[in-house]
Every structure is written in structure tokens, then in C-alpha cells.
Amino acid sequence: MKQFAALIEALDRTNKTGEKTDALAEYFAKAAPADCLRAVALLSGRKPKSLVRSSMLRQWAAETAGVDQWLFEESYHVVGDMAETIALLIPHNTRGSHTGLEAFMQQLIALRNADDEEKKQFITQCWREFDYYEKFVFNKLITGGFRIGVAQQLVVRALARVLNMNEAAVSHRLMGNWQPEQTTFEALLLSDSQSDRLSQPYPFCLAHALDVPFDELGPPALWQAEWKWDGIRGQIVRRGNELFVWSRGEELVTDMFPEFKLLLDLLPDGTVADGEIIPWKDNRPLPFHVMQQRNGRKNITAKILKEAPIVFLAYDLLEHEGNDLRQLPLSQRRALLEKLTAAEGIERVFKLSPQLYFETWEEAAALRSNARQELSEGLMLKRHDSVYETGRKRGSWWKWKVDPFTVDAVLIYAQRGHGRRANLYTDYTFAVWDGETLVPFAKAYSGLTDEEIREVDAFVKRNTVDKFGPVRSVKAELVFELAFEGINPSPRHRSGVALRFPRISRWRKDKTAGDADTIATLRTLLKLYADKPVEE
């Protein structure tokens, strides 16, 4: 535990990727294999669930620190992070703990079925024994909030260095829904057993946003264009007479899409396809909000199957007849995929993502301008000779998204943020005009600089006109341009609309509240781009 806490401290003290990688590699080289496995699990998001209620933890912390509850709460409010607040308030023990990380995690797991008094004794004893960073990490673990700012690729890079392996191979072996309780470090990263990897997807190849001029891309003939589909990126894995469906977030979502079961009979064994899971009807995609009827559901009713039918739009073939195709050029992978999707009956749920043909970059731009009519986010550009890489690499795959929608809106409500922004008003609600009334229609939390956030925070504190719990109503004076990717009708909202990915694109200090847009603007966008416009 002390060794792992020292790693977290080292990662916390630098923003340089090289130094983070060095710290990770040093830990993996020195720690016991079981501790390495647990560290990889924690750093890749496989964190334990909360062990105890937050209110109870705050009470125990105040008692252990010897401070009044109100003083703990005020300290928490200023610090903004409970794990850090507890670590700061309770005196440190310089000796720390010599229990290994995995042994310590097993103690936490065994404590899940204990009563509150047993949990209190264990937790408060740890607080008294640990040094500062051990307490901080421990608090993150028992609250279920363990998130450390280190990219997965750095973990892969460090492991590859220590194990003398190829980074792509390490990344592949870390894919899937493995848990540290169900495997070992050797079995996960060093074993060549194929049976252990039956369900395993491949690391996804990701595209960069197009940010280079066309003359750097070369002739259009070098490139393949497709629509950038607005669904769930996924892989379908068919091996050993079983079918697995994975999301890009490494979540096994097979049960969410029972339509794909028929692919057991239609796809040959040893097939892995990359594509988009998307609602589809009458030979065209349905709006993304239709997909939300399926998200998180394992019990898919006949009604949902009818209202939100799903297909897999395949745009790459990664494995064919058990052979890894990723180092073949895209043109060859595409040819094999075309043969695969030509099988009788497969098109019901497994369709080929069509290529878009263009001879000039001007023609490509014209295609992109029609993307919204196709319920697409823009174009994907991929070199015909590109291999399927691991992660996001520049040069061979680009995403060329359409420009977002924008509206000018008035700030009407504000609420304090979370974590290190808990003392600043950073969560905002915006409104547009409906006649002489401002109607709230969107919340946004991102897009401002730190300096602008402090300026808005000061405005909120000076111009509050009412309070509703943690929410402050402010004078309707500040105007911001909001950008968003999509718009759909929503009977749950007073405005009648719901925006997709709203964020602040700029502060319109050149405008007054009266210059903001109206509800009519949003309704016009609904008529143009949503499947069910709201009534006038």
C-alpha cells in the first residue's frame, strides 16, 4: 500500500508524460505481480464500489480528527474533495503501512459484509496508521472515487517497457472485462492461452479531428470516405460458437442487443468486426435519442425492439477465420468485409457502411455539408493503404465533423461545481426568449477559461436575486454562445427540446440579454433536423 501510494504521489506531482511513464515502469518493475495486477486494474478504471455511506464517513472523520462536524463540513466545502479533506485533517503517521496493495484490497473486499461498527474500527485505524498519501489513496478506494489522471496508454507503455513487449500486444491483452479477482498478472499479460482470450476484442483505432489542409492529404484517390455515424462504436466478436458485443468503453453489451444473436449462424467462426451500433429503420438511421431507449437495459421488450430496431454498420474487419488482419491495408480488409456482408440474411442486422465517392476535395466538402440530412455527424476519411492501429494516431484516419449548431442564450441559474471547483459557481443554466419570458432550455459546464469562470463566479455572487437550495437565480444580463451537436423534442423539458452535448463556445460580451435567441430558433432547428418536431 505504501509503495502504491508513492506511485500515486509521483503521478500527482508531474504533468510530463515521460516522468509519469518512468514512475509507472519503476513501480511495475519492483512490485509483486499480484500488486501489479491490482494497480493495473485500478489505473484502468476497475475500481471498487463504495464501502460506506458518505455521511457516515464524514462523521467518523470529524471524530477521528477531533473537530466539530460543522468545521469538517466547512473544510470539505473549501477543499472540494472529501478524500483530500480527510487526509489533511487527520494527523499523519510517518511509518505508514507495509501491507501489500493486493492484500490490503482483499481486506477491503472482506469488509463489505461487515457491520458499521467493524467498518468504523478498520477505517479509523487505517487513518491513524497511514501517512498522507496512503490516507488519500485509501479514502479514494473506500468512497468508490478512485480516478487518477493517467492515460491508459501510459500504463500500456510502462508495462511494455518492463515486460519487453510490443505496446499493441499489451494494449490488446488489457482489453475486455477481466477482473483482478479472476486472473493473475502472468495469465493476463504473459500467457499465450487462446482459450483465455475467447471473448477479447481488439484495441480500437481512433481518428483525429481533421486539422490539416487538403494539400497535405494528397490526391483524393488515396482516401476512402464514409459517413461518421452517430451511434455506439463497438466490436462484434464471434469465436468458439459464442458471440460477444463490446462497446468502445470496453463494456460487454451483448444482452442489450438480442438482435445480434442470429449472427452466430451467419458469421464464420474467428470473426471480429468494427463498426457502429445504430438504430435503423426503412434503410436509414434513426436519431440518436432513439438509441437511449436501449442504453443500460438488459431486458429488451418487444415494444422496444419495434420502436428502436438496431443494426451493426460494419466498416472494418479485424479478424477473419481466426487470422488477425490489422496489418493488412484497409482496401484488403474492406474487400473481405464486403464478401462477409454479402451472406444471405445477414443484412437484417449486419450491414456494410457504404463508401462515399468523390473526385475532388470540393466534392468531399459538398458531401459533408449534407451530413445532417443523413443523420450523420460528418465524414470519416481513411487512407486505402492504412493499417488498423492501436489508439489515436495522426495521418491515416481523420474525422471531419460538421460545424455544431449555435445559439445565443442568457445565463439565469448557477450552481457550485464539484471537486476542486466546489467553491466556484461553474454549473450554469441558460434560457432563450419566448415572447417576453426567458425559458430555460440547456445546462452547460464547460467552455470557459479559468479567468472567465472566476469572473462569472463574482458576477453570480454580486447579482443573486433568489436561492433554491444550492441553486442561485441571477440577474438576466450575461449572454453566451452555446454550441451543441444535435437537437430533439423533449416533453420533459419546459422548452420542449433537449440538446446533445451542449457547451459554452464563447462569452458574448458584445450582446445584451435582449439580443439572445428565441424559442422559435430552436423550433426551426427541430423542424429541419429532428424526426418529430414540437407543435407550434
Disulfide bonds with the S-S distance in Angstrom:
none
